[in-house]
Amino acid sequence: MWTDTAFLVHADPGEVLRTAPPPADEDERRTAAVYRSVSLRLSRADGVGRAQLLSLEAARFGWPGLAERFAAAAPSGEPTAPWQVGWATGRRADERTVRVMHCDGVHAVLAERNGRLVAVDAGPFGEVKALDVLDGTSTDLFQAPQDARLVGSVEAGGSILVLTGHEARDRHWNADRQGPDDTVRAWDLSTGEPVGEPLSVAHGRLATVAAGQMDGRVLLVSGGWDGLVRVWDPATGREVTEPVGGHRGWVTAVATARVAGRPVAVTAGEHDHHVLVRDLLSGRPIGRPLTGHTAPVLAVATTHAGGRALAVTASEDHTARVWDLATGEQLGAPLTGHGHRVSAVTTARVDGRALAVTGGWDDTVRVWDLLTGAQLVDAFTGHDQPVREVGVTASDTGPVVVARASDGLLRTWHLTGHRHGGDAVDGPGRETAALTTATMGCRRLVATGRYDGTVDLWDLARPRTNQPLPGHTDAVLAAGMATAVVDGRTLLLTVGRDGLVRIADLETRETCGAPLDCRDTEPAALATAVVDDRTLVLVGTRTGTVRIWDLAGRQEIGPPLATGDDQGVRAVGAIPVDGDTTLVTGHADRTVRIWRLTDRASLGRPLHGHARAVERVATALVDGTPVAVTTAGYDPHPRVWDLTTGRERGEPLYGHHHRIADLALTTLDDRTIAVTGGDDATVRAWDLHTHTRIHCALRFPYRVHSVTPVDGGALLVGFADELALLPRTVTAT
């Protein structure tokens, strides 16, 4: 039997912790694993796109033979992309995946309905539905008021209740931001009928809920934005005691338990590093607060194990901790392993063994033995957004772990089995902010800059080996990485949020002199250019200037170029034009501007067309004409500008439907190609000579954040915290 503080799921004890028998054919097992992992993306692709996506997914699992077979299965006679799958990392690949689903919204709650674990979600007009986490079937449950939001689900007196909140809104349908009135209603999940009377709260939106029992009555415990904990009877809709405070900020987590026969409430606050344990009715403290976390607590779950009432807390300090509620003492060492804040926790019992399941902002789910503190299995991977809720249930093939992420995706995994096998490579780790490549002799290197400040070097031929560069401590900016060759040395330049441009020698992997100090102007973009045999460093700043440095001499050349846009320069590029060098700058005010480098004169008026801040600039000669290609984030259409006339060249480049994250230019068959990657999980390409899109988009399992050309016509693509190398196809249509 599985038990949890929020719901109860029954399973045949003989099925607990049992692994499904493997398929008779290993190829069939691998093929099924690939299809399950990428099923959501497949539904949005055509035949060629499906073959490419399946090939990439097989490469992520470390099965190159299967990747080749998928690629060969593409429909014949249809245009294909000029790149194929080479290798790919598989940090998020997980062979244990059962199903990947998408909720209609992003605020679903997990609950048991008629013995099945479901994700319950409220639509924009109050329609409440349940999505079965095992088979994916959706069921209409009931109609709540139009402004309904889900607060949570609880087990109460043998029934599962779903609670919805309803904020008071003005005639323009806006919530009162000073503190809306709130009404919380309880609904029976099995029948869809309202239960009892709603609770009305003045200026205290309720965000968390748990259930307890007192003298045979079911009571609900709610935590609100006002920092108060309320105990109320769902039958009457009335509070049974005065609200209690004690927390700083809103109440982030609520759980209930019984300690020495008394019902208690266990609560955490937005800015508290401790957890309070109080008598359910009187609000008096039971023992001492649970202290030990070094950052706020985000989630709490309770259970009984080893004859003791236990609480498990999840915190922003990247740990979960187990506590004895009677004594307030921490049991064992903190549960460590998450690489970011731990945002979700639940408890379960498997074959008599007490477990905790945690989910975090590192997008993983982990399972722990509560009494020993040991992590039982490899972390469950696949999400690329923070995990908001976790659960457990049973299937015909054994226990299943469930996680809901902040993007509305639900993933389920078998509790036992391998994360991935074959020759899978984990890759760079945390999502990279910037990506570039460099060639040193016969070696090709990849540099990845991460949001945690780490800069890694990877051998393109052996991506499993990496060597962090020293001296990098602050987050690397998304447009803050470039390479240059000076005096025969290949240098890597990175700019971090600390405002320093650091320079490293890729051969020695050592810092090359003091960094360029741009802290006073807040750098936002970095590029290099060769002018009169000198390598220049171009730094676009948030104060609206471009600072220009001689890389060899480490001297700033003249005063900063003042662009006149005090909202900031977000992108910068350069290209030789008629014996001089032209700078192109992209701006937060949505314009593109052109400058002559020698005298820093403006060449014409700002170029208008983008609907958002211009974040990427790339320059090239196309049919002898200097052009700039620009992208502007959530304006999903790149634009091409003629730098000699200062006019847009043709129509925007249509294809993407969401934010564009990166832009690169490359050459195929002596033709200049613009390549972009974005939040629609695609890489798209356009021939700049004909201004036409290359037919087939490259599809990825996650959002694409980086695209970089590699010598020989290949592409290196960063998606989530993974990389893929896409060599040029032998024959491209």
N, C-alpha and C positions, 0 to 999 in steps of 0.2 A: 504494500500500500504506500502510495505517495501522500504525504501530508504537507500542507503549507498554510501560513497564517492568513492568506487571502482566499484560497480555494482548496478544494479537496478533490483529488483525482484517483479513481480506483483502478487497480491493475491486478491481474492474476499474479500471485507471488511467484509462481513458477516462471513468469516472463521477466521478472526483475533482473537487471544486470545480465541479460542474455543477448548475445550478438546473433543477428540473422545469419543463416547459413550462406556462404558465398555462392554466387552463381557458378554454374558448371563451367562456364567459359570465362577466362580472365578478360578477354577482349570485350565481352559483353558487359562485365562489371565495370570496366574502365569507361566504356562508351556511355553507360547509364550514369556514371558519376559526372561526366562532362556535361551531359544534357541537363541533369538536375541542377548543376551549379549555375548554368547560364540561361535557364529556361525563360526568365522574364525578358531578357534582351532578344532572344530568338524570335519572339512573337512580333517584333517590330522590324525585322530584317527580311530582305528578299532572299532568293536562293543563293546568290553569290555571297551576300553578306552573312548568311547563316553558316556557309561553309568556312568563311574566313574566321568568324567568331568562334566556331567550334574548334578550328585548328589552333587558334590562339589559346583557348581554354585548355586543350590537351597539352600544349607546350607549357602552360603554367603548372600543370600537374606533374610535369617531368616525363611525359610520354611522347617523345619525338616521332616515333613510328605512327602512332595514332594521329598526331598532328598532320603528318604528311598525307595520310589516307583521307582525313577530312578535307584538306585543301584540294586533293585530287577529285573529290566528289562534287565540286562546284559545277553547276549546270553549264554545259558546253554551248558555245555560240553566243554567250552573253558577255558584254564588256566587263572587264575586271579592273581592279586597281593595279597600279604599276609596282606595288610592293607585296611581298608575301611574308609569312611568319618565319622568323629565324629562331631566336630563343626568347623566352620570357621568364620573369621571376614569378614565384607562386606563394608569396607570403600569406595571402588570404585564401588560397586554395584549400579546400577541406573535403576529403572523401566521405566524411560522415554526413554530409548535407542530405537532408530528406526532402526539403521543399523550400522554395523561396516565393514569397507572396507579397502583395502590396495592398495595404489598407487604403480606403478612400481618403482618409485624413491622417494626421500625424499624432493624434491624441487618443489613440485606442487604449483600452485597458484589457488585461487578460482576466478571464473568469471561466468557471466551469458551468456548462449548460447541459443538463441531461446526461451527465457523465462524460462529456466531451469538453476539451479545453478549446475555448474560442477567444478571438480578439473582438471586443465590442467597440463600435465606433459610432459617433453621431455625425450625420451629414449636415450640410449647410442649412437645411430647412427642418431640422429636428428629427429626421428619420434615423432610427437606431437599428443597426444591422450587426450580425455576428458572422465572423469569418472563422471557419473550422481550421485550426492550425495544422491538422494532419492531412486532410484531403482537399482543402482550399474551397469548399463549398460555402456560399454566402446565403444567409437567411435573414429576411426582414423580421424584426422583432416587434417594435412598437413605434408609435409616433409621439415624440416629446414636443414641448413647445419649441417654436422656431429658433429661439436663442440658446438652445441647450448646448452645454459642454459637459464632457464626462469628468467626474471627480474621482471615481474609483469604483471598485467592486469589493464586497465583503461576504463572508459566510455568516449567516445569522439564523439561528434556530432551525438548521436543516435546509434553509433556502439560500440561494445566492441572490444578493441584491446588487443592482447597479445604481449608482447615485449620479444624478445630473444636476448641474448648477445653472442658474438663470440670473444673469446680472441685470440690474435696472439700467435702462438705456433712455437717452433723450429722444426727441422726435426725429433727430438725424441719425438714429441708430448707433450712437456712440456711447460707450461705457463711460461712467463718471470716473475720471482718472484720479479724483481726489479720494476715492474709496467708494465703489458702487455698493448699493444694497444687493444682497444675494438671496436667492431662494433655492434650497436644495431639496430635491425629490428623490424618493427611493422607489425602485421598480423591481418586481419579481422577474428574474431573468428567464425563468421557465414559462411563465404565463404572459409576460409583457404587461401585466397589470400594475398600476401604482399601489404602493404599500403605505398605509397610514396617511399621515398628514405631512406636508412639507415644512421644513424649518426655514424661517425667515431670519436673516441676519442683516443688521444695519451697518454699512460701511465696513464689511469684513469678508471679502470674497474667500470662500473655502476652497482649499487646494488639495488637502490630503485627508484620508479617512481610514478608520479601522473599526472593528466590532469587538464588543466584549459582552459579558453576561453578569448580571447582578440580581440575586434573589429571583432567579427564573426569568428575568426580563432581558431582552436583547437591547443593548445600548450601543449607540454609535459615538465614536470619538473623532472630532474633526479639527484640523489645524487650518488657520486662515492667514491671509495676507496681513492682518492686523497683529500678528504675533500671539494670538490667543488660542487656547485649546478649549473646545466646547464638548460637553457630554450631553447627549440628547436622546430622547425616546422616539424612534421612528413611527410608533403607533400614534402618538399624540402630536408630534412635531414640536415638542417643547423641550427646552433645556432642563435637565434634572438637577443642575447645580450651577453656581456662578462660573463664568469663564475664568480661566487662570492664565497668567502670562509667564514671564520668566525667560523668554527668548528674545534675542535681538534679531530684528527682521522677521520675515514671514516664517511660518512653521513648515519646514521642508519634509518632515517625515513623521508618521504616527504609526505605532503598533501597540498591541495589547498583549498581556500575559497574566498568569496567576502566579503570585509569589506568596508562599506560605498560606495558600488558600484564599488570598485576597486578590481581586482584580486590580491591575495596575495599567497605567498608560505610560508608554515609552516614547518620548518626543525629542525632536531636534530642530534647531533654528538656523536661519539663513547665515548668520554670522557667528554662530557658536561652535567652539571646538569640543564641546561636551554634549552629553545626552542626559536628559532629566527622566527620572523614574518616579512617578507619583501615584498615590492612591486614586483609583478611578473616580470616586465620588467626592472625597474631601479635598483632593488636590494636594495633600500633604506629601512631602518627599518620603520615599521609601529608600532608606540607606542614603548613600551619597551619589552625586552625579557620576556618570561614566566618563572619566577624564583620561586622556592619553593621546587623542588625535591632535595633530598640529595644524589642522585646517578644518573648515566647516564640514559637518556631516550631512550627506545628501539623501541617505536611505537607511531604513532600519527594518529588520525582521526579527521575529521571536520564535522560539521553539522550546521543547523540553527534551533533554538528553542527559544520560548519566544521573538521573534523579534530580536534576537541577533545571531551573528556568533560565534560559539563555537568550541573549540578544546578540545579533550580528549587525554591526554598523559599517556603512560604506562612506568614505570621505574623499574630499578633494586632495588629501595628502597622499593619494595613490595607494592607500591600504584599506583593508577591511579588518575589523577586530571582533573578537568573541568575548562576551562578558557574562559573568555570573550575576544575575539580577538581584539575588538575595544579598550578596556581599558587595557588589559594585566593583569586584576585582576583574581584571582582564585575564582571560585564560590563554596561556601560551604567548607566543610571539605574534606580531601582526601578520596578516595574510598578505604577502607581497608578491608581485608578479605583473600587475597592471602597470603599464607605462604612462598612465595619465590618471586623472581623477576617477574614482569608482562611483558610479552613479545609480546603480541598481543592485538589489540583493533580494533573495528569497531563501527559504529553508525547505528542506525535503527530507524524507526518511526512505531509504532504499534497503529493503531486506534487513531492517533493524539498525541500519547505519545512518546516523544523522549527518546530513550534508548541507552545505551552503553553496548557492550559485550566485556569482557576481558578474556584473557587466560594467564596462567602463568607457571612458572617452578615448581609449586606445582601440575601440571598436571590437574588442574581444569579449568572450564569455569564459569564465573559469569555474571549476567545481572543486570544492574543498571538503575534506573530512573535518567536521566541526570539533571533534575532541582531540585530534592530533595536529590539526593545522596544515596537513599535507595537501598539496594540489594533486588530485587523483588522476587526471588525464591531461593531454595537451589542450591548450586553450582552443576554444571554438572560434573559427575565423570565417570571414566572408562579408561582414558589414563594412561599409566605408563611412559610416556616420556613428556618432556616440550612441551607445546602447542605453535606452531609457527604461526598459522593463524586462525582466527575465521570469521564466516559469519552467515547470517540468510537467510532463504527462507521460502516459504509457501508450504504446502502439502495439500492433500485432508482432512486431519484431523486437520489442524491448523498450526500455526507457528512452525518452526523447527530451532534449533540452530546447527551450524556445527563447528567442530574444526579439524584442521590438526596438528598432532604431529610430532616431529623430526624423528620418526622412520617410517614415511610414512603412518601411520594409520589415517584414517578418521572416525570420529564418529559423528553421528547425534542424537539429542534428541528432543522430544516434549518440547515446552516451558513450558507447564503447567503439573502438576501431581506430584506424590510423587517420591522422590529420591529412597527410599526403605521403605518397610513396614515389617510386620511380627515381628520377634524377632531378626532382624539384629543387629550386633554389629560392631562398627566402627573399633576397633582394635588400633594398636600402633601409627598410624599417619605416619610421614615421614618414608621413607624406612629405615629399620634397617640394620646396618652394621654388627652386631654380635648378636648371639642368644645362650642362654644356659638354662638349667633347673637345679633345685635343689629340694631336698626333705627335709622337716623339720617336723618331726613327721608324722602326717597324712596329711600334706599339701604338695602339689607340686606347686612349683613356676616356673614362666618363667621370665627370665631377657632379655630385649631387649636393645641393645645399638645403638643409632642413630647417623647419620652423623652430627647432630646439637649439639652433646655432651650430649643429654638427655639419662639417663639410667632409664628405667621403670621396675617395678616389677608387674607381673600379676599372679593372682591365676588361675591355670590351669583349675580348675572347674568352675570359674566365670570370663571369659576373659574380661568382660566389665569393670572390676574395675582395676585400675592401680595406682601405687604410685611412682612418680619419686624419685630417690635417690638424696640426696643433694651432692654438691661438685663436680659434673661433669660438666665441661664447654667446653671441646674441643671434637672434633669428635672422636668417638671410632673406633679403627682399626678393619678391617674385621676379622682378626685373633687374636683379642685382648680381649677375654673374657674367663674366666674359673672360676670354683668353687673348693673349698677345705673345708675340715672339720678339724679344729684345736681346741683342748681342748673342744670338744663338741659343738663348734660354727660353723655354716655354713657360710663361707665367700665367697663373690663375688669379683673377681679380674678383673679389666678392665684397658686396656692401651689405652691412647689417643694419638692424634697427638702432644700433648705437651710434650710427652716423659715421662710422669708420670704413674706409675702403682698404681692405687687407690684400696683400700681394704675396703669393707663395710660388716658389720654384717647384714645378711638377717633377723634375728629375730628382732633386734632393728632398722634396717634401718638407722643406723648411721655409719659414717666414722670411721674406725678402725685404729687409729694412722696416722702417716705421710705417704705419698705415697713413693714408691720406686722410686728413682730418676735415670732415665736412659736417660736423655736428651742429654748427651754428646755422646751417641752411637746410638741414633735414633732407638728406638725399632720398630720391624715390626711384631713380632709374640710372642704369650704368651701360656704357658702350665704349668701344675703342675704335680708333681710326688711324690710318697711316697717312701723314701729310708731310711732304718734303723729306721723306726717309725718317721722319720722327713718328713714334707711336704716341698718340694722344689718348688720354682718358677723359671721357665726357660724362659728367655727372649732372643729371637733371634733379632739381630740388623742389621741395614743397613751398619754398618762398618765391618760386617763379623765375629762377635763374638756371643757367647752365654753366657749371664750372669746368674749366679746361686745364688739364695738367699734362706736362711732359713726363712720360712714364720713366724714361731713362734717368733724367735729372731730378725727378720728384719735385719739380718746380711748377707752381701754378702760372699759367700764361695769361697775363693781363687780368683785369677785373672780370668778375662773372658777367656773362651775357645776360642782360636784363630783357626778359621776353615781354614784360608788361602784363603778365597774367599772375596776379597775386594768389590765385587758387592753386598754382603749382604746375610744374612740368612732370608728367607721368611717363613719358617715353622720349627717347632721343636716338637719332641715327645720323649717318653721314655718308656722302658719296662724292667722288670727284666729278666736276662739271666744268668743261671748257678751261682746264688748267687751274681751276680753283676748287675748293671743297665747299660743298653745300651741306648745311645742317638742317635736319628736319626734326621738329619737336611736336610731341603730342601733349595736349593740355587738359587740365581738369575742367576748363570751361567749354569742352567739347570741340575745340578747334585744333587744326593742324597749321603749323607756321614754318616758313622757310627762311633760312638765313645764309648769308655769305660769311664764311669763317674768317677771311683775312681782315675785314673791317667790321665784322659783326653787324652788318647792315641787314635790315629786313627786306626780303624780296617779295613785295606784294602784300596784300591784305591777308588776314587769317582765313583759312579755308574752312568753310562750314559744310555740314552734312551729317556728321555723327550725332546721335541722340544722347550719348553718354560720354563720360570722360575718356579720352583717347589713351589707351594703356600700352599699346605696342606699335612700333614703327620698324619697318624693314625697307631697305633701299636696294635697287638694282638697275642695270641698263637693260632695257627691253627694246630690241630693234633699233639700237643706237640712242634711245631716248631715256634719260634718267627718270625713274619713277620711284614713288614711295607707296608702300602698302601699309594701311593702318587698320587697327581693330580697336573697339571701344567696349569691351566687356559685355554688358547686357544689351547693347545694341549689336545683334548677332550678324551683321552684314559688313564684311571687310570692304574697304574702299581703296581705289587705286588713283594716285594723283600724278599728273604730268608736272615734273619739277621745272620745266622750262617755261610753261605757260601758266602754271599755278591753277590749273583747272582739273576737275575730276575726269578720269579717263574711263568712259563708258558707265554702265550701270554698276551698282554695288554687286558684290559677289554673293549671290544667294545660295543657301544650302543649310546653314545652321539654324536651329530654332531656339537655342538657349545661349547662355553666356559663353563667349569665346575667351579661353584662358591663355592661349599662346599662339604665336605666329612665327613662321620661319620661311625663308626662301631657299630653294634648292634648284639644281639643274638636272634635267632628264633629256637625253638626246639633243643637247645644245639648246634646249628650251628652258626658260625660267618659269618655275612653278612656285606658286604660293601655297603653303600648307598651314592649316589651322587645326587646333584641337579645342574641345570645349565640354561644357557640362552635359551636352546631349550624348556623351560617351562615344563620340565619333572623331575621326580625323578626316578632313576634307581637303581637296586639292583643286587648284585652278591653273590653267595654262594662261599666263599673262600676255602672251602674244595674240591669242584669239579671244581672250576674256571669257573663256568657257570653262565649265566645271568638268573635271575628270569624273567619269560616270559613277563609279562605285565608291561610296564612303567606306573607310575602314572602321570597324566597330570594335568596341572594347567593353569589358564587363563593368567598368567603373568610369567615372568622369575623368576626362583627360585634362591634365594641367600643364604638360610640357611637351613640346615637339622640337627636336633638334636634328638637322641634317648631319649625316656621317659620310666621310669620304667613300666614293664608289656609288653614290646615289641612294644609300640606305637612309632610313629614318630611325631615330631613337625616340621612343614615346614614353612619357611618364604618366601613369594613371593610378589613382589612389597612392599607395606607397610601394608601387611596383614599376618595373621597367620592361619594355619589349623592344627588341631589335628587329626591324623589318627590312631585309635586304631587297634589292631590286629584283623584280621577277625577270625570268629569262626572256619571256615573250609577253609584252603588255599591249593590250588593245587600246 
